[in-house]
Amino acid sequence: MNAQLAEIAQVLPGLAGGADARPRVLVVDDQPANVQALHQAFAADHQVFMATGGEQALKVCADKRPDLVLLDVEMPGMDGYEVCRRLKADPLLCDIPVIFVTGHHDEQAETLGLDVGAVDFIAKPINPRIVRARARTHITLKRQADLLRAWVFIDGLTGVANRRAFEERLLTEWRRCGRAGQPLAVAMIDVDHFKRYNDHLGHQAGDDCLRRVARTLQAGLKRPGDLLARYGGEEFACVLPDTDLAGAQAIVGQLVSAVRDSAIAHPASEVAPVVTVSAGVTALVPTADGPGPHELVKQADGALYGAKQLGRGRVVAGQLPG
């Protein structure tokens, strides 16, 4: 399972924690001694994050997406029950398992903890071996569920993200970049004269060509937040967060060159004796009263058409107001 998670994480960054695939555990407790004890129990082979209050815990969950939350009940301000309720009410965070680690031993407290969405209930003082064993069980279950969910977003032929993944990431990054005042870029990329490639060499060779192009494009995206997806047929799409138009042109220009340099023979092409791609890019800073994400895709697709009109095998930029 870990190998599959690592492979999918390259397509959908963040699933297995990026470069550090160790399980991510958030410890939430307002008592330093308790935090230290749990940190010592997990630090050797987990990424351990810490929070001393409810609001801080919710922020860490949103930023770090832990695989498990070890949550105290009694805290000043927002108690653990309310933290758990808010996590379970958030569509982006509701799949994170919560284990209450608390000094309460009564059945009523445990029942309430399970009712608000916790998966387990551990009484203090903790036994590190027991806590680790229970945590391992719930982290394994979560990662198996993550893996199953991730398959929904993978293109079966090429192994990169599919159109559904592209559309969801585009909307997520649109909102995030809008809040942060950062630019968001989209690129549409099309394999030149692909029908001729299929007609000349056959559909099996065409499928292999798409897989090789996808691998080349994927390898060219170096930043964890960038996403390559198969948009449909021989067309691919990229989401490039925190990227202005000049930056997007540079990134996508490198992708276009990389496909040409991969030297996949294309005897029926009018562009070159090898497979080439055309691309269109656009970028803007999302605003509430400006063009929406679908307009961004439409503009990038128009720029792709312009690249084809200019002879293919190149990248053309289009700019929306915003």
RODOZA-989499 format. One record per residue (C-alpha): x, y, z; residue in one letter. Coordinates in steps of 0.1 Angstrom, whole numbers, padded with zeros to 4 digits, always signed. Example, Ala and Ser with C-alpha at 12.3 -4.5 7.8 and 13.67 -1.06 7.14 Angstrom:
// RODOZA-989499
+0123-0045+0078A/+0137-0011+0071S/
//
This chain:
// RODOZA-989499
+0000+0000+0000M/+0028+0024+0008N/+0043+0020-0027A/+0009+0027-0042Q/+0004+0058-0020L/+0038+0071-0031A/+0030+0066-0067E/-0003+0084-0065I/+0012+0112-0044A/+0033+0121-0074Q/+0001+0127-0093V/-0020+0142-0064L/+0006+0159-0042P/-0002+0159-0005G/-0018+0124-0003L/+0013+0108+0013A/+0028+0139+0028G/+0049+0150-0002G/+0086+0141+0001A/+0082+0130+0037D/+0058+0100+0036A/+0058+0094+0074R/+0024+0094+0090P/+0014+0129+0102R/+0001+0131+0138V/-0013+0162+0154L/-0012+0163+0192V/-0036+0188+0208V/-0033+0194+0245D/-0028+0225+0267D/-0005+0207+0291Q/+0032+0207+0281P/+0039+0174+0299A/+0012+0156+0280N/+0024+0171+0247V/+0059+0160+0254Q/+0049+0125+0263A/+0030+0120+0231L/+0057+0136+0211H/+0082+0112+0225Q/+0059+0083+0216A/+0056+0092+0179F/+0086+0114+0170A/+0109+0085+0158A/+0088+0075+0128D/+0060+0101+0125H/+0057+0137+0116Q/+0044+0152+0148V/+0026+0186+0149F/+0015+0202+0181M/-0013+0226+0191A/-0023+0239+0226T/-0058+0251+0218G/-0088+0244+0196G/-0085+0272+0171E/-0048+0264+0166Q/-0056+0228+0161A/-0082+0236+0134L/-0056+0258+0116K/-0029+0231+0117V/-0054+0205+0104C/-0062+0229+0075A/-0025+0236+0067D/-0010+0201+0073K/-0038+0176+0068R/-0026+0152+0095P/-0034+0115+0092D/-0045+0114+0129L/-0054+0139+0156V/-0048+0130+0193L/-0071+0154+0210L/-0075+0164+0246D/-0111+0171+0259V/-0105+0198+0285E/-0089+0229+0271M/-0095+0266+0277P/-0118+0283+0252G/-0128+0256+0227M/-0129+0221+0242D/-0120+0190+0223G/-0156+0180+0216Y/-0162+0212+0197E/-0129+0208+0178V/-0140+0173+0167C/-0175+0186+0157R/-0159+0213+0135R/-0135+0189+0119L/-0163+0165+0110K/-0184+0194+0096A/-0156+0204+0072D/-0157+0185+0039P/-0120+0189+0035L/-0111+0177+0070L/-0139+0153+0080C/-0119+0122+0070D/-0091+0128+0095I/-0096+0103+0124P/-0097+0117+0159V/-0087+0099+0191I/-0096+0115+0223F/-0067+0113+0249V/-0082+0125+0281T/-0082+0122+0319G/-0120+0114+0318H/-0127+0078+0325H/-0165+0077+0327D/-0188+0061+0301E/-0207+0094+0295Q/-0176+0112+0284A/-0166+0083+0261E/-0200+0081+0246T/-0201+0118+0239L/-0166+0116+0223G/-0178+0089+0199L/-0210+0107+0192D/-0192+0138+0179V/-0171+0117+0156G/-0140+0103+0173A/-0129+0068+0164V/-0113+0059+0197D/-0110+0071+0233F/-0078+0066+0254I/-0076+0075+0291A/-0046+0093+0307K/-0021+0085+0319P/-0011+0070+0286I/+0007+0038+0278N/+0029+0047+0248P/+0027+0012+0233R/-0011+0012+0235I/-0014+0047+0220V/+0010+0038+0192R/-0008+0005+0184A/-0042+0022+0183R/-0028+0051+0162A/-0013+0027+0138R/-0046+0009+0132T/-0065+0042+0125H/-0037+0056+0103I/-0036+0024+0082T/-0074+0026+0078L/-0073+0062+0068K/-0045+0057+0042R/-0064+0028+0027Q/-0094+0050+0024A/-0073+0078+0009D/-0059+0053-0017L/-0094+0043-0027L/-0105+0079-0030R/-0074+0088-0050A/-0081+0062-0077W/-0112+0081-0086V/-0090+0110-0097F/-0065+0090-0118I/-0066+0086-0156D/-0066+0049-0163G/-0045+0051-0195L/-0017+0075-0186T/-0016+0073-0148G/-0018+0111-0144V/-0047+0129-0128A/-0080+0129-0147N/-0103+0157-0157R/-0123+0155-0125R/-0091+0159-0105A/-0082+0189-0126F/-0116+0206-0121E/-0115+0201-0083E/-0079+0213-0080R/-0087+0243-0102L/-0116+0253-0080L/-0095+0248-0048T/-0066+0268-0060E/-0089+0295-0074W/-0103+0301-0039R/-0069+0298-0022R/-0051+0322-0047C/-0080+0346-0045G/-0078+0347-0007R/-0040+0351-0008A/-0040+0376-0037G/-0017+0354-0057Q/-0019+0346-0095P/-0032+0313-0108L/-0022+0299-0142A/-0038+0273-0164V/-0023+0256-0194A/-0040+0235-0221M/-0016+0211-0240I/-0025+0191-0271D/-0005+0164-0290V/+0000+0177-0325D/-0015+0156-0354H/-0024+0128-0330F/-0051+0114-0353K/-0024+0110-0380R/-0002+0092-0355Y/-0030+0067-0347N/-0039+0063-0384D/-0002+0057-0394H/+0010+0036-0364L/-0022+0021-0349G/-0041+0028-0317H/-0019+0006-0295Q/+0011+0028-0305A/-0011+0058-0299G/-0019+0047-0264D/+0018+0042-0257D/+0026+0076-0272C/+0001+0093-0248L/+0016+0075-0218R/+0051+0086-0228R/+0040+0122-0233V/+0022+0122-0200A/+0054+0109-0182R/+0074+0136-0199T/+0050+0164-0189L/+0047+0151-0154Q/+0084+0149-0149A/+0087+0186-0161G/+0065+0199-0133L/+0089+0203-0103K/+0067+0221-0077R/+0045+0200-0054P/+0014+0222-0060G/+0014+0219-0098D/-0010+0195-0113L/-0010+0177-0147L/-0042+0161-0158A/-0054+0143-0189R/-0083+0165-0200Y/-0096+0142-0227G/-0083+0124-0258G/-0048+0137-0266E/-0053+0169-0246E/-0037+0176-0212F/-0042+0204-0187A/-0021+0220-0160C/-0030+0239-0129V/-0001+0262-0118L/-0008+0279-0085P/+0011+0311-0075D/+0023+0316-0111T/+0019+0347-0132D/+0017+0347-0170L/+0054+0350-0176A/+0062+0322-0152G/+0035+0300-0168A/+0050+0306-0203Q/+0084+0296-0190A/+0072+0264-0173I/+0050+0253-0202V/+0077+0263-0228G/+0100+0239-0210Q/+0073+0212-0212L/+0068+0217-0249V/+0106+0214-0255S/+0108+0183-0233A/+0082+0165-0254V/+0101+0173-0286R/+0134+0163-0270D/+0119+0129-0260S/+0121+0121-0297A/+0090+0099-0301I/+0090+0092-0338A/+0060+0107-0357H/+0064+0100-0394P/+0031+0116-0403A/+0036+0149-0386S/+0039+0182-0406E/+0056+0199-0376V/+0086+0176-0371A/+0097+0140-0375P/+0090+0135-0338V/+0059+0140-0316V/+0053+0176-0306T/+0027+0194-0285V/+0010+0228-0287S/+0001+0247-0256A/-0020+0277-0245G/-0016+0294-0212V/-0033+0322-0192T/-0031+0336-0157A/-0047+0361-0134L/-0053+0369-0098V/-0088+0355-0089P/-0113+0381-0077T/-0149+0379-0067A/-0161+0402-0094D/-0137+0391-0122G/-0137+0361-0146P/-0143+0327-0131G/-0122+0295-0133P/-0141+0283-0163H/-0132+0315-0182E/-0096+0308-0173L/-0098+0274-0190V/-0116+0288-0220K/-0090+0315-0225Q/-0062+0289-0222A/-0080+0268-0248D/-0083+0298-0271G/-0045+0304-0267A/-0040+0267-0276L/-0060+0272-0308Y/-0037+0302-0315G/-0006+0280-0311A/-0021+0256-0337K/-0029+0284-0361Q/+0007+0296-0358L/+0021+0262-0369G/+0019+0240-0337R/+0048+0229-0315G/+0048+0261-0295R/+0032+0278-0265V/+0010+0309-0269V/-0002+0331-0240A/-0036+0347-0236G/-0044+0372-0208Q/-0077+0378-0190L/-0085+0409-0171P/-0082+0404-0134G/
//
